[in-house]
Amino acid sequence: METRFGTSQLDALTSQTVARGQGKRGVAPLQDILAMPQPEPVLVFDACHVGVILRTVLSVELLMGVGAMFVTNDVIAWFSLLAIITGAALPAALLWLVVACALKKPLQKLTRLGQWASGMVLGSLAGLYGCALLVWVGFINNAPWIASAVSGALIAAGLVAALIWRAQQRTPASAAARLTELQSRIRPHFLFNTLNSAIALVRAEPAKAEMLLEDLSELFRSALVDQGDAVTLSQEIELAKRYLEIEGVRFGERLRVEWAIDSSTLLAKLPPLLLQPLVENAVKHGVEPSTSGADVKISTQKRGSAIVIKITNTAPGGQGHAGHGVALQNVQDRLRLLHDVQASFRCTWVNGIYQVRMEIPA
């Protein structure tokens, strides 16, 4: 059920799911940040994902189809042979995925060579299992046990290579890569504008200046601390709310924010610092160019097994010059790495309204 919240109501809602050790506006001290545990390494054999399973099935089916071409002369014979081979190859491939996923933590402790060897041994066993299925149902008499084991090992080697590549894509390659990502999250002139706003408020409204600097500190804390692969949607909403409070001091009534948050979506997982760049884009391209300001709306809704997240902004100043799309591409890439084919991302521009729509598994 969708509910509309004001700022105070949203504070209460997110505080129920976001633990803040020093109060609503407390900022973790430096020693606490440095003492935070590092995220666990990405599991190479974390194969129980829809995207991995789908690609594996398609790859195995393609290999079987090409292999069947070598021993058949017409289309009907090819289809018949492919159907027989598929009945053994697909169960074997799915068995490999299930066993690999079940053993993902023990396999993670092995060396890279040990992971390759284990994957290929499991592939050999899966190949023998597929061959045994064909013998059991009576499709073949002289079983090619050795060929099945070798084929299974080679296919498994390809799967391990794909899983290693996938794990590497989800792990920052170096400190330089993390610095680049950080720079794309927080624009330098946003920092300067925030500090100037705080300086202007120090004497007239010191409490408001303090709140402004605390919000800025929280943004930097979240950007600097490695939070792992995923955070909850409630944490992202809290961070986006802090960003909008900072910009609200600068733009005043020109920034009009509306929240439509479905409380059943708050525990959904998404990459850290995903929502803030999208909200920042809405402010940059909607509010900043217009003297009359703009409306920014953030909404979430649960639809079946999916969570739909929308960031919408009006653009009274027009669409303006197209940017480089770095932030949007960064968001799309990280969303795909976390949820693969279960996630969708698209942007639309209709009748002076720009909308970013994301869909993630519940």
C-alpha positions as CSV (number, residue, x, y, z in Angstrom):
1,M,0.0,0.0,0.0
2,E,1.5,3.3,-1.0
3,T,1.6,6.1,1.6
4,R,2.6,9.7,1.2
5,F,5.0,11.1,3.8
6,G,6.1,14.5,4.9
7,T,9.6,15.1,6.2
8,S,8.9,14.4,9.8
9,Q,7.0,11.2,9.0
10,L,9.7,10.0,6.7
11,D,12.3,10.6,9.5
12,A,10.2,8.3,11.8
13,L,9.8,5.7,9.1
14,T,13.5,5.4,8.1
15,S,14.7,5.6,11.7
16,Q,12.9,2.3,12.4
17,T,15.0,0.5,9.8
18,V,18.3,2.5,9.9
19,A,20.3,2.1,13.1
20,R,22.0,5.3,14.1
21,G,24.3,4.8,17.1
22,Q,24.4,8.4,18.2
23,G,20.8,9.6,17.6
24,K,19.0,10.8,14.5
25,R,21.6,13.2,13.4
26,G,24.6,11.7,15.1
27,V,27.7,11.3,12.9
28,A,30.0,8.3,13.6
29,P,33.5,9.4,14.8
30,L,36.5,8.7,12.7
31,Q,37.7,5.8,14.9
32,D,34.4,4.1,14.5
33,I,34.5,4.4,10.7
34,L,38.0,3.0,10.6
35,A,37.1,0.2,12.9
36,M,34.1,-0.9,10.8
37,P,34.6,-4.5,9.5
38,Q,35.5,-4.8,5.8
39,P,32.9,-6.4,3.6
40,E,33.3,-10.1,2.8
41,P,34.9,-10.9,-0.5
42,V,32.6,-11.5,-3.4
43,L,31.9,-15.3,-3.7
44,V,33.1,-16.7,-7.0
45,F,30.8,-19.7,-7.0
46,D,27.7,-17.7,-6.0
47,A,25.9,-19.3,-9.0
48,C,22.3,-19.4,-7.7
49,H,21.1,-16.3,-9.6
50,V,18.6,-16.1,-12.4
51,G,21.0,-14.4,-14.8
52,V,23.8,-17.0,-14.2
53,I,21.4,-19.9,-14.5
54,L,19.9,-18.5,-17.7
55,R,23.2,-17.9,-19.4
56,T,24.5,-21.3,-18.4
57,V,21.5,-23.1,-19.8
58,L,21.7,-21.1,-23.1
59,S,25.5,-21.7,-23.4
60,V,25.2,-25.4,-22.8
61,E,22.3,-25.7,-25.2
62,L,24.3,-23.8,-27.8
63,L,27.3,-26.1,-27.4
64,M,25.1,-29.2,-27.6
65,G,23.4,-27.9,-30.7
66,V,26.8,-27.3,-32.4
67,G,28.1,-30.7,-31.4
68,A,25.0,-32.4,-32.8
69,M,25.7,-30.8,-36.2
70,F,28.8,-32.9,-36.5
71,V,27.0,-36.2,-36.5
72,T,23.7,-35.5,-38.3
73,N,23.0,-34.7,-41.9
74,D,19.4,-33.3,-41.8
75,V,17.3,-31.0,-39.7
76,I,15.0,-33.7,-38.3
77,A,17.8,-35.9,-37.2
78,W,19.6,-32.9,-35.7
79,F,16.5,-31.9,-33.6
80,S,16.0,-35.5,-32.5
81,L,19.6,-35.8,-31.4
82,L,19.6,-32.4,-29.7
83,A,16.5,-33.4,-27.7
84,I,18.2,-36.5,-26.5
85,I,21.4,-34.7,-25.5
86,T,19.5,-31.9,-23.9
87,G,17.8,-34.4,-21.6
88,A,21.2,-35.3,-20.2
89,A,23.1,-32.0,-20.5
90,L,20.7,-29.6,-18.9
91,P,20.1,-31.7,-15.7
92,A,23.9,-32.1,-15.4
93,A,24.5,-28.4,-15.8
94,L,21.8,-27.5,-13.2
95,L,23.3,-30.0,-10.8
96,W,26.7,-28.4,-11.2
97,L,25.2,-25.0,-10.4
98,V,23.3,-26.2,-7.4
99,V,26.4,-28.0,-5.9
100,A,28.7,-25.1,-6.7
101,C,26.3,-22.7,-5.0
102,A,25.9,-24.9,-2.0
103,L,29.7,-25.2,-1.6
104,K,30.4,-21.5,-2.4
105,K,31.9,-20.6,1.0
106,P,34.2,-23.6,1.3
107,L,35.3,-23.1,-2.3
108,Q,36.0,-19.5,-1.7
109,K,38.8,-20.5,0.8
110,L,40.7,-22.3,-1.9
111,T,43.4,-20.8,-4.1
112,R,42.4,-19.7,-7.6
113,L,44.0,-22.9,-9.0
114,G,42.1,-24.9,-6.4
115,Q,38.9,-23.2,-7.5
116,W,39.5,-24.1,-11.1
117,A,40.4,-27.7,-10.2
118,S,37.3,-28.1,-8.0
119,G,35.0,-26.6,-10.7
120,M,36.4,-29.0,-13.3
121,V,36.1,-32.0,-11.0
122,L,32.5,-31.1,-10.3
123,G,32.0,-30.7,-14.1
124,S,33.4,-34.2,-14.7
125,L,31.0,-35.7,-12.2
126,A,28.2,-33.7,-13.7
127,G,29.1,-35.1,-17.2
128,L,29.1,-38.6,-15.9
129,Y,25.8,-38.0,-14.3
130,G,24.4,-36.9,-17.6
131,C,25.8,-39.9,-19.4
132,A,24.3,-42.2,-16.7
133,L,20.9,-40.6,-17.4
134,L,21.1,-41.6,-21.0
135,V,22.1,-45.1,-20.1
136,W,19.3,-45.4,-17.6
137,V,16.6,-44.4,-20.0
138,G,18.0,-46.7,-22.7
139,F,19.0,-44.1,-25.3
140,I,22.6,-45.4,-25.6
141,N,24.2,-48.8,-25.1
142,N,27.9,-48.1,-25.3
143,A,28.2,-45.2,-22.9
144,P,31.0,-42.6,-23.7
145,W,32.0,-42.2,-20.1
146,I,35.4,-40.7,-20.7
147,A,34.2,-38.3,-23.3
148,S,31.3,-37.2,-21.0
149,A,33.7,-36.6,-18.1
150,V,36.1,-34.5,-20.3
151,S,33.3,-32.6,-21.9
152,G,31.8,-31.8,-18.5
153,A,35.2,-30.6,-17.2
154,L,35.8,-28.3,-20.2
155,I,32.3,-26.8,-20.0
156,A,32.8,-26.3,-16.2
157,A,36.1,-24.6,-16.9
158,G,34.2,-22.1,-19.1
159,L,31.6,-21.6,-16.3
160,V,34.3,-21.0,-13.7
161,A,36.0,-18.4,-16.0
162,A,32.7,-16.6,-16.4
163,L,32.0,-16.7,-12.6
164,I,35.5,-15.4,-11.8
165,W,35.0,-12.5,-14.3
166,R,31.6,-11.8,-12.7
167,A,33.2,-11.7,-9.2
168,Q,36.0,-9.4,-10.4
169,Q,33.5,-7.0,-11.9
170,R,31.8,-6.7,-8.6
171,T,35.0,-5.9,-6.7
172,P,36.8,-2.5,-6.9
173,A,40.0,-3.2,-8.8
174,S,42.1,-0.7,-6.9
175,A,42.1,2.4,-4.6
176,A,42.2,4.6,-7.7
177,A,39.0,3.1,-9.0
178,R,37.3,3.8,-5.7
179,L,38.6,7.3,-5.7
180,T,37.1,7.9,-9.2
181,E,33.8,6.5,-8.1
182,L,33.8,8.8,-5.0
183,Q,34.5,11.8,-7.2
184,S,31.5,10.9,-9.4
185,R,29.3,10.7,-6.3
186,I,29.9,14.2,-4.8
187,R,30.5,17.1,-7.2
188,P,33.1,19.6,-5.9
189,H,30.9,22.6,-6.5
190,F,28.2,21.0,-4.4
191,L,30.7,20.8,-1.6
192,F,31.6,24.5,-2.0
193,N,28.0,25.6,-2.2
194,T,27.2,23.7,1.0
195,L,30.1,25.2,2.9
196,N,29.2,28.7,1.7
197,S,25.6,28.1,2.9
198,A,26.9,26.9,6.3
199,I,29.2,30.0,6.6
200,A,26.2,32.3,5.9
201,L,24.1,30.6,8.5
202,V,26.8,30.4,11.3
203,R,25.9,33.7,12.9
204,A,22.2,34.1,12.0
205,E,21.1,30.5,12.5
206,P,23.9,28.4,14.2
207,A,21.7,25.4,14.8
208,K,20.7,25.2,11.2
209,A,24.3,25.6,10.1
210,E,25.2,22.7,12.5
211,M,22.5,20.5,11.0
212,L,23.7,21.4,7.5
213,L,27.3,20.3,8.3
214,E,26.1,17.1,10.0
215,D,24.2,16.2,6.8
216,L,27.2,16.9,4.7
217,S,29.4,14.8,7.1
218,E,27.0,11.9,6.8
219,L,27.1,12.1,3.0
220,F,30.9,11.9,3.0
221,R,30.9,9.2,5.7
222,S,28.7,7.0,3.4
223,A,30.8,7.7,0.4
224,L,34.1,6.9,2.1
225,V,33.1,3.8,4.0
226,D,32.9,0.6,2.0
227,Q,29.5,-0.8,2.7
228,G,29.8,-3.9,0.7
229,D,27.6,-5.0,-2.2
230,A,24.3,-3.9,-1.0
231,V,22.4,-1.7,1.5
232,T,18.7,-1.4,2.2
233,L,16.4,1.0,0.4
234,S,15.6,2.6,3.8
235,Q,19.3,3.6,4.1
236,E,19.3,5.0,0.6
237,I,16.2,7.0,1.4
238,E,17.8,8.4,4.5
239,L,20.9,9.5,2.6
240,A,18.8,11.1,-0.2
241,K,16.7,12.9,2.4
242,R,19.9,14.4,3.9
243,Y,21.1,15.5,0.5
244,L,17.8,17.2,-0.3
245,E,17.8,18.9,3.1
246,I,21.2,20.4,2.2
247,E,20.0,21.6,-1.2
248,G,16.8,22.9,0.5
249,V,18.9,25.4,2.4
250,R,20.4,26.6,-0.9
251,F,17.3,26.7,-3.1
252,G,14.6,27.3,-0.5
253,E,11.1,27.2,-2.0
254,R,12.4,26.5,-5.4
255,L,13.0,22.9,-4.4
256,R,9.7,21.2,-3.8
257,V,10.0,17.6,-2.7
258,E,7.4,14.9,-2.5
259,W,7.9,11.4,-1.0
260,A,5.6,8.5,-1.8
261,I,7.1,5.5,0.0
262,D,5.6,2.1,0.3
263,S,6.7,0.8,3.7
264,S,6.9,-2.8,2.5
265,T,9.8,-1.8,0.2
266,L,12.2,-0.5,2.7
267,L,14.2,-3.7,3.2
268,A,14.8,-4.2,-0.5
269,K,18.5,-4.5,-1.5
270,L,20.3,-2.2,-3.9
271,P,23.9,-1.0,-4.4
272,P,25.1,1.7,-1.9
273,L,24.8,5.3,-3.0
274,L,22.5,4.5,-5.9
275,L,19.6,6.8,-5.1
276,Q,21.6,10.0,-4.2
277,P,23.2,10.5,-7.6
278,L,19.7,10.2,-9.2
279,V,18.2,12.7,-6.8
280,E,21.2,14.9,-7.4
281,N,20.6,14.8,-11.2
282,A,17.0,15.8,-10.6
283,V,18.0,18.8,-8.7
284,K,20.8,19.7,-11.1
285,H,18.7,19.5,-14.3
286,G,15.3,20.4,-12.9
287,V,15.6,22.9,-10.0
288,E,19.0,24.6,-10.7
289,P,18.3,26.0,-14.2
290,S,14.8,27.3,-13.4
291,T,14.1,30.6,-11.5
292,S,10.7,29.1,-10.5
293,G,12.2,25.9,-9.2
294,A,10.9,22.4,-9.9
295,D,9.1,19.5,-8.2
296,V,11.1,16.4,-7.3
297,K,9.2,13.2,-6.4
298,I,10.7,10.0,-5.1
299,S,8.3,7.0,-5.0
300,T,8.6,3.3,-4.2
301,Q,6.0,0.6,-4.8
302,K,5.9,-3.2,-4.4
303,R,4.4,-5.0,-7.4
304,G,4.3,-8.7,-6.9
305,S,7.9,-9.9,-6.5
306,A,9.4,-6.6,-7.7
307,I,10.1,-3.2,-6.2
308,V,9.6,-0.2,-8.5
309,I,11.6,3.0,-7.6
310,K,10.9,6.2,-9.5
311,I,12.7,9.6,-9.3
312,T,10.7,12.2,-11.2
313,N,11.4,15.9,-11.7
314,T,9.7,18.7,-13.6
315,A,11.9,20.8,-15.8
316,P,10.4,24.3,-16.2
317,G,13.7,25.4,-17.8
318,G,13.4,22.8,-20.5
319,Q,15.5,19.7,-21.1
320,G,18.7,21.7,-21.4
321,H,22.0,20.4,-22.6
322,A,22.4,16.6,-22.4
323,G,25.2,15.6,-19.9
324,H,27.7,12.9,-20.4
325,G,25.4,10.3,-18.7
326,V,28.3,9.1,-16.4
327,A,26.2,9.0,-13.3
328,L,23.3,7.2,-15.0
329,Q,25.6,4.7,-16.6
330,N,27.3,4.1,-13.3
331,V,24.0,3.5,-11.6
332,Q,22.9,1.1,-14.3
333,D,26.1,-0.9,-14.3
334,R,26.1,-1.3,-10.5
335,L,22.4,-2.3,-10.5
336,R,23.1,-4.9,-13.2
337,L,26.1,-6.3,-11.2
338,L,24.0,-6.8,-8.1
339,H,20.7,-8.0,-9.5
340,D,21.7,-9.0,-13.1
341,V,18.6,-9.7,-15.3
342,Q,16.2,-9.3,-12.4
343,A,16.9,-5.5,-12.5
344,S,15.7,-3.0,-15.0
345,F,16.6,0.7,-15.5
346,R,15.2,3.3,-17.9
347,C,14.9,7.0,-18.3
348,T,12.0,8.9,-20.0
349,W,11.4,12.5,-21.0
350,V,7.7,13.2,-21.6
351,N,5.9,16.6,-21.7
352,G,8.5,18.4,-19.6
353,I,8.8,15.7,-17.0
354,Y,12.0,13.6,-16.6
355,Q,11.7,10.2,-14.9
356,V,14.2,7.5,-13.9
357,R,12.5,4.1,-13.3
358,M,14.2,1.2,-11.6
359,E,12.9,-2.2,-10.9
360,I,14.6,-4.6,-8.5
361,P,13.6,-7.9,-6.8
362,A,11.7,-7.6,-3.5
